[in-house]
Amino acid sequence: MGMKASGVHPSRNPRERWSWRRRFVVALAVLAILLALPSWVLHRAGRIRRQSEIDAIRAAGEPMTFEDLDALRGSIPDAQNAARRIVPLFDRLDAHELPPLPVVGGGHGLWSELGVRYNAEMIGAIEAFLEMRQEVLAELHAAAALGRGVFPIEWADDGFSTLLPHLSPVRAASKLLGLEAMVRAHRGNMDGAMASCESMFGVAACIENEPFLVSLLVRCACESLAIETVQRVLALGEPDEAWLRTFHTRLQRLGDDNALLLQTFFGERAIVMAFFSSARAGAVSPMTPGIGGSQISIMQVVPGFVDLNEQKYLQIMRARCDAARLPLGEAWPRMKELDGEFANLWFYHVLTRMILPSFSRVTEMYVRGRVHVRAAVAGIEIELYRRANGRWPATLEEAFADDPARIPLDPFNANAPMRYIVDETGCTIYSVGPDETDDGGAIEGASSTPPNDIGFRLLSPPLRGATVTTQPVDKAVWEAIEALRSPTTTQPPSPDAP
């Protein structure tokens, strides 16, 4: 009777007292624990590894924040800051307003070959354009004369959204000064032409301390444009020797300098760290497309995603910063090896894949710029040798007999000496370029095609400016110039109009 009163059947198994609902709830709880445990482990591991990388950066004294980057850039009083004088010119340095003139550099689609003069109509077209920019040119020369500059940067919280509105005007300023240099050289004002080239270097120097990959590439492009302009001025005459020594001194400081590359990598890393911090705080969300066009945040479904991706990014950047410290001849091959390891990244590091640029490509462009500088330094010394001896040196060993260690090396050719050829028209010193193939000093490519080799060419004095191009000025050039003179005119008059 006691057993009946309790309501417990003597033959029932205790497990049978569990209803299917209870079993389902327990199963769900166990499944949740099994799923949460690896997520917690990933989250914890990401934080520990990320902090380890950050501690290593801090111990090395390398920049990690925008404040660190600004401290490295330094500050210059406004009165001595060349960049501050260029900023007000931005609206008048629109790169898109340049008419299709025979613009120096960039350059692979020049209207005339090296040493061939523009005809009177071409010079007239360029001068007509420059007349509208005399005040701008005067300001650019005054700014460049200050010798140093730092453009203001307003950092965005996520780093990536930081705007660099000065880069396009800087490139436009370099082209404008290049046009002025060519006109002056054609008019026989060689000292004025070289002064324009000097201002080109001065303008480019205003972005030398910016910790952005794009700034580094723009600066290299502006320097190469200035070097090419110097080469074309020399192909039209013989500037005073003092100018050659001025450029030789300036360029020597740049040819072996990879500090800018390392500084840029530091800046890139700090910018990405700011992005990760914003992502962790929910200010930005890495998104992935979902079904039906909807989107969800990866961070909402994958714990530890941001920390593990940041840790992997910092680990990768540590290796790249180490590579950037190597001599240029070793840095570029090492970067290619490191970029080849992208394929081995775990699928979990998808954000790291998205953020990382091709550092080997960036390094290649930087090394191209440094090689161009090295060739220009050697080219100027060879020009000075010719002036002193009345002939070209037969070999680089002869040109640098006083100090063979100064013979420039080619990072694209296992640091072997750069190539040097002499013919009846002049001489060329060059690198084989990133294709690592000697194309016989082909330093000028076809239109819109980069040259195969990278170097500096000097023409023999009798050939400098000895011929004039017969290329006519297209009617569109005059129309573009007239449109700039009268921006409200809908139908610009033709040059034949009265």
N, C-alpha and C positions, 0 to 999 in steps of 0.2 A: 504493500500500500504506500509505503514511503517513496518507492521508486515511481509509482504512478503520479503521486502528488508533485514530485519534482518535474515531471514532464520529460524526462530524459529516457530515451529508448536504450536498453542495455546493449543492443547489437550494432548501434550506429557508430561508424568511424568518425573520430573528431574532425578530420579533413572535410567530411561531408557537411559539417556545420557552416563552412564557407560558401556563401552564395556566389554565383558567377559574377555578380557585380563587384564583390570584394576582390575576387581574383583578378578581375580586369583592372581595378584601381591599383592593386599592388603591382601588377605587371607594368602598368604605365609608370608608376613611381620608380621601379627598377630601371626601366628603359631611360627615363629622364636622367637618373643618376649616371648611367653608362654613357649617355650622350654629353652630359654636363662635365663629366670628369676630364675627358680629353680637351674640351674647350677651356676649362679652367687651367689645365696644364699648359696649353698653348698660350693663353693669356698671361699666365705667370712667367713662362719662359720668355715670351716676347719682351716683357718689361725688364726682366733681369738682363737679357742680352742687350737690349737697347741701352740700358743704363751703363753697362760695361763699355759700350762703344763711346758713349758720351763722356765717361770718365777718362777714356784714353785721349779724346780730343782736348779735354780740359787740361790734362796733365802735360800735353805737348804745347800748350799755350796757343792753340790755333783758334781762329774766330768761329763763333757759333751763332751769334745774334747780329741783328742789324746794327746795334750799338757798337759791337766789335768791328764790323765792317766799316762803319763811319769813322771809327778811331784810326783804322789803317789808312783810309783815304786822306785823313787830315783835313785841315781847314785853312783857307786863304782869305785874308781881308778882301772885301769886295773891290777895293781900289786896285788891288794887285791880281785879281782873279780874271784871267782871260775869258773864262766861260761866262762870267757875268756880263761881259761886254757883247758876247755872241747871242745870249738869250733874247735880247730885244729885237734881234734881226730875224727871228724864226719865221715871222709872217712873210718876210721878203727873201727867204731862202727855201722856197718850195721847190723840191727836186723835180716836181712834175711840170714846172713852168719852163724848164730848159728846152729850147727848141732843138730840133734835130741837127745841131751843129756838129762839126768835126771835133767832138769832145775828146779831150786827152784822157787816156787810161780806160780802165774798166776792161780794157781794151783790146779788144781783139777785132773790132770793126772800124779801125781808123780809116779815114778817107785817103790818106797818102802813106807811103812806106817811110821807113826811118830815113831821115835826111832829105826827103822830098818836100819842097816848100808848098804851102797852100797858094793858090792863085789869088790875084787881087780881089776877085769877087768873094772868095771864101773869107779872106781877111776882112773885107768890108762887112760881111754878114756877122762875123764874130764881134767886130768893133761896134756895130749897131746895137747888138745885144748888150755888150759891156757898158755902153754909154748910159744905159738905164740902170746900171748897177754900180756907178762910181762911188756913191756914198756907202753902199754896203761893202765894197772892196776896201775903202779907206778904213772902215771900222774893223774889218777882218785883219788888216795889216797891223792896226793899233793893238788889237787884242793879242795877236800872235807875238808881238814884240814884248809883251809882259812875261812870256816864257813859261808860264804854268797856269793851270786852271782846273777847277773842280765844278762840274755841273751839279746843281741841287737835285737830290733824289727824295721823293716822298714815298716811303716804303708802304706797301699794302700789307695788311695783317697776314695774308696767306702767302706773301712773297711773290707768287707767280703773277699776281695782278698789278705789280709795280710797273708804272709806265715810264718809258724812256723817250720822251718827245724830242729830245735834242739829237738823236742819232741821225735821223733823216736830214735835218739842216746841216749837220757837220759834213755829211757826204756831199750835199749840194754845195757847201762852201768850198770843199776841196776841188770839186769840178770847176767852180767859178774861178778860183785862183789858178787852176791849171790852164783854163782858157786864156786868162790874162798873161800867164807866163809865155804861152805860145805866140800870142800877138806881139808881145814885147820882143821875143827872140826873132820873129819874122821882120820886125821893124829895125833890127840891129841893136836893140837895147838889151845886151846880154846881162849886164849887172841887174837891170830891172827884172829880167826873166828869172834870174837866180833868186832875187829877193822874193818873188812870188812863190817860188818853190820852197823857200825857207818858211814862208807863212803857212804853206800847206802842212809842213811838219809841225809847226806851232799849233795849228788848229787840231790836228790829230792827237797831239799830246794832252789835250784837255780831257780825253776819255781813257787815258792810259791806266788810271787807277780805279776803274769801275769794275766791280766784281760780278760781271754778267758775261755769259758766253757770247751773246750777241754783240756786246760792246767790244769784246776782244776781237771778234771777226771784223767788225766795222773799222776798228783802229788799224788792223793789219791791212785791210783794203785801202784805207786812206794813205797809209805809209807806202804801199806798193804803187798807188797812183802818183804820189809825190816822186818816188824813185823813177818811175817811167817818164814823168815829165822832165826830170833832170836829164835823163838819157836822151830825150827828144830835143831838149835845148842844146845839149852838147853836139847833137847831130846837125845843128844849124850854124854853129860857130864855135868860138873859143872864149869862154868867160874868163875873167881874171882868176889867177891862181889862188888868190885869197878865198874866193868863194868855194873852190874845190876843197881847200883845207878845212873850211867851215863845215861843209857837209861831211867830210871824212871824219871829223871829230864827233859830230852828232850821230852819225850812223854806227860808229864803232861801239857806242854804248848800247846798241840794240841787237847786234848780230848774234851774240851768244847768251842773250838774256832769256831764261825760261822762268824767271821769277813772276812775270805777268801771267804765265800759264798756270802756275801753282796758285797764285792769288785768285785767279778766276775760278779754279776748282773749289777753293775755300768758300768763295762767295756763292757758287752754285749749291754747295752743300748747306750753307746757312739758310739760303732761300727755301730749299726743300724741307729743311727741318721746321721752318716756320709754317709751311704748308701742312706738315704732319701734325703740328701742334693745333692748328686751326681745325683740322679734321677730327682730332681727338676731342676737341671742345665742342664739336658739332657745328662749327661755323661754316665748314665746307664738308660736303659728303661725296666721296667717290661713288659714282652711280653705275649701275649696270642695267641694260635693257631687260625688261621682263616680258611676259606673255601679253600679246595684244597691244604692244607699244607702251605698256606701263613700265615704271621704273621703281626700283627699290634700292636702298642703300646697302652696300655690302656690309658696312659696320653694324647694321641692324640684325644681321643673321649670322655673322661670323665673329665671335668674340676673339679679341687679340689680333684681329686682322691688321689694324694700323700699326701696333707696336712691332709685330713681326716684320711687316714690310719696311718700317723705318729702320729696324735693326739690320735687315739685309741691305738696305740702301747704304747705310753708314759703313757697313763692312765692305761693300763694293767700292765706295768712295775712298776708303782708306787705301785700298790697293791702287786706285787711280792717282791719288795724291802722291803716293810713293813713286809711281811711274813718272809723274810730272817733275819730280826732283832729279831724274836721271838726265844725263847729257842728251841733247836733242836727237843724236843719232841712235840712242837706245830707247828714248821715250816713245817715239812713234811705233816701232815694232812691238814694244811691250803693250801699248794701248790696243793694238790690233789683236794681240793674244787675249787680253782681258775682255774685249768686246765679243770675242768668239765664245766666251763662257756663258753668254746670255742664254744659250740653248739649254744649259744645265739648270736653270733656275726652276725651283719647285713651282707647281701651278698656283700654290697659295700666295706667291709673290707677284701676282698679276699687276698690282699697283706699282711695284718697283719697276717692272718692265715698262709700264706706261710712262713713268717719269724720267727714266734714264735716257739721255740723248746718246748719240754715237760719239763717244769720246775719242775714238780713233780718227773720226772724220774731223772733229774740232782740232785735234792735235795736228793732223795733216795740214789743215789750213794754216795753223799757226807756224808750223815748220816751214811751209812754203814761204810765208812772210819773212821768217828769219833768214832763209836761204837767199831770198831776193836782196835783203839787206847785206848779207855777206858778199854777194856778187857785186853789189854797188860799191862797197868799201874797196874791194880789190880793183874794180874798174877805175875808180878815181885814182888809186895809186898807180895803175898802169898808164893812165892819161898823164899823170905827173912825170912818170918815167919817160914817156915819149917826148914831153916838152924839154926835159933835161938832156936827153940823149939823141933826139932827132929821129928815133925809130921805135917800133914796138919791141918789147922784150920777146925773145924767141920762146921762152918757157916761163912758167910761174917761178921756177927755181931762180931764174935770172932776175925776175922782177922783185923777188923777195930775198935776194942774196944776202942782205944784211941781217935778216932774221927769218930763216926758213920756217920757224914755228908759226909765223903769221900767215902762211899759205892757207887760204880758207878750205875748210873741210865740207864734204857733202853728206849731210845726214841721211839722204835717200840712197846713198851708195856706200853703206857700212863705214862712214866717216873717212872715206878715201879723199884725196885732194880733189877739188872741183876741176872740171875739164877746162881747157884753154886752147883756142884755135886762132891762128893768124892766117889771113888770106890777103888778096890784092886790094880788098875794099876796107879792111880794118881788122878788128879782133873781137872775140867774144869769150867771156868767162861765164861758165854755166854749171848748173846741177842737172843730173839726169831726170830729176823730178820723181813724183810718187809712183810712176809706172816702172821706175827703176830700169829704164831703157834709154840708151844714148841715141838721141835723134839728131846728132850733129850740131847741136846748138840752135835748134828750132825754137826760139824764145817768143815768136809771134805766131799765134794760131789763126785759123780762119775766123770769119765773123761769128761771134757768139760761142766760139770754141776755145777753151783754155789752152795755152801753149803746152806742148809736151815737155820741153825743157824750161828751166827757170834761170834767167841770167841777166847780164848787162852787156850791151854791145856798144862799141866805139867805132865810129867811121874814121877813115883817114881824112885829114884836113881838106884835101882837094875835092872830096866828095860831099862835104858838109853843106847842105843847101844848094847844091850845084844844079839841081833840076827842079822844075815846077810842075805840079800836077795839072792835068787838063780836065779833071773831074769838074763838071759844072755844079753850081748850087741849085738844088731842086727848088721849084717854085713854092713848095710847102714850107721851106725854111723862111722865105720872106713873108709868107702869110702868117707864120707863127710869130715872127718878130713884130709885124704890124699889129697883130692881135694883142701883144703885150703892151705896145705903145698906146693902143686905143682899146682897152678891154671892153668898152661898151659897144664897139662896132661889131655888127653881126656879120658883115661881109667885108673882110679886110681887103684893101686895094692891092692890086698886083704891083710888082716893082716897076712895071711899064706905065703905070697910071701917071698922069700929069700931076 
